[in-house]
Amino acid sequence: IFCEVCIMDFFELIERRQSCRGYLDREVEQEKLEAVLEAARLAPSACNGQPYHLTVCRGEKAKQVAAATKGMGINGFADQAPVLLVISEVPYVKTAALGAKLKGIDYRSIDIGIVAAYITAEATVQGLGSCILGWIDENKIREICGIDSKIYSGYAFGMGIERITNLKYQVKDLRLFSENDVRFLKLFENAN
């Protein structure tokens, strides 16, 4: 029974997680952000090397990073996110570097994919929307965040309270949708 519950919870999580392209103009609570960062810390990686660095951007810095993710009409929503996390690829630990050389595999990109999944999953658990932003101006982001020019900045994550459902249905807490409270769900029986 325990395993069935775990699997059901996981599938509920992946069914709820989606890329959010609209955020409320509200700050992300510090404890929620810390939970997301803790999930990233616990993400597995080759030789436990964690070949990445996370930079948390809020306020004006978040707006500057958001501007560096826009181009050709892409990521126009990014400046709505009150928090942007920038993930930067850093050198391997020696054991992972040796394994990568012997196998011809860049484990860092795999590890970054894993940590990205952990970040977005925990954001969902915390009731936050998130979106991985791969279209970025790496040079601008490195400059804004003070990241060494030898380090590759791979992705940014927009994170905040999802806006669309809140506005359309005037719902203050998105967690209500996942609590299976029949009284709440009946409000949407005739929604188009």
N, C-alpha and C positions, 0 to 999 in steps of 0.2 A: 504494500500500500504506500509506503514512504516514497518509493521510486516513482510510482504513478503520479503522486502529487507533485513531485519535482518536475517531471516531464510536462505535466499540464501547466504548471506555473511558467515554465520556459516558453511553451508554445503560446500561452496568453501574452507573454512579453513580446515575442516576435510578431505576433499579430497586431499588437498595438503600436509598435515602433514604425514610424514613417519619417520621411524627410520633410521637415517643417519649413515652409517658405513665407511665414508671416508670424510675427511675435507681438505680444502686448508690450506696451511701454511701461514695463515694471522691472525692477531689479530682480535678479536671481538671488535667493536667500543664500547666505554664506554656507550654511550647513548642507544645502543641496549641492553646491559647487564642490565642497569638500568631499562629499560622498562620491561624486563623479571622479574627482582626482584620486581618491582612494581606490576606486575600481581600476583606474589606469595603472596605479602602482602595483596592483595585484595581478595584472595581466601577464600571462606567461610569455616568455621570449627565449630565443636560442641561447643556451648557456646562462639563462637568467640575466643576460647582458643589458636588456632594455636599451637598445640603440636609438633612443629618441629623447628629446627634451620637450616638455610642455611649457608654453608661455601663456599665462592667463591675461587677457586684455579686457578691460572694462572702461567705461566712460569714453573720453576723447581718444584714447589709444584704440579702443574697439572700433570706433568710427573710422579711424585712419586705416586700420587693418581691413575693415569692410570695404573701404574704397579701393584697396589694393587687390580685392577679390573680384572686382567688377570689370567687365570688358565685353564688347560686342553683344551687349544686351543680356549677359549672363550674370546671375547672382544679384540682381537688382534689389532684392529683399534683404541682403546681408546687413545693411546698416540699421535694420530694425532690431537685430539681435543685441541684447544688452551685454552679452558675454561672447567673446570669441576666444577659442583656444587655438593656439598655433602649435603644430607638432613639427619638430625639426629632427632630421636624421643626424645622428652623431656617429663617430667611429665605433666599430665593433670592440667588444672585449677580446682579448687575445685568443681565447679558445674558440669563440664564434668566428673570428677572422680566419683561423686555421681551417675550421670546418668549411667555411665558405670557399676558401681557396681550393681545398681538396675536392669538394663536390661541385664547384662552379655554380653555386647558388647564392643569390643575394638574400640572406636571411633577414636583413633589415626591413626590406619591403614587406615580407611576410609578417614580421613582428609589428610593424606599423599598422598593417591591416587588422591584426588581432587587437591591438590597443584601441584602434578606432571602433571596433565592434563593442568592446567593453565600455568605452566612453558613451556611445550612443545608447547602449542597453541601459546603463545606469541612469542616464538622463531621463529615459522613458520611465524607469522605476520611480524616479523622483518627481514625476509629473511635468517634466520639461520637454519641449520640442527641441530637435537638433537637426542639423543638416551638415554633411561633409561638403566642404567647398574645395574642389580640386583645381579650379581655374584661379590661379593666383599669380601675382607679380612677386616672385621670390625676392628680388633685390629690394623692392620697397618694403616688404614685410620684414626682411632682415634688418633694414635700417630703422624702421619704426620700433621693433622689439629689441634692438641692440644685440642681434645674433651675429656671431662670428661669420665672416664671409666664406670661410672654408666649409661651413656647415650647410647642409641642404635643408631648406624649409619645404616640407612636402605638402602639408594640408592645413586648412583652418576649419574649425567647427563653429558654426553659429549655434547659440544655445539661448533659450529663453522660454517664456510661457507662450504656448501656441495661441494665435489670435483668432483664426477663422471660426472655430467652433464656439469660442467664447463670445464673439461678436454676434454671430448668427443666432445663437440660442440664449444669449445672455447668461452663460454658465460661468460662475466665478472659479470653480475648481474642476479641472478636467478629470480628476480621479473619480468623480461621481459616475462617469461613464463606465468604469471598470468595476464598480462595487456591486453591480447587479441588484440595486435597490429598485424594486418594481415600481414604487411610487414615482421615482425619478424617471425611469425608462418610459413610463406611460405618457409622459409629456411629449414624446416623439412619435407616438403611434400614427399620427396623421401628417407627419412632416414630409415634405417633398424634397 
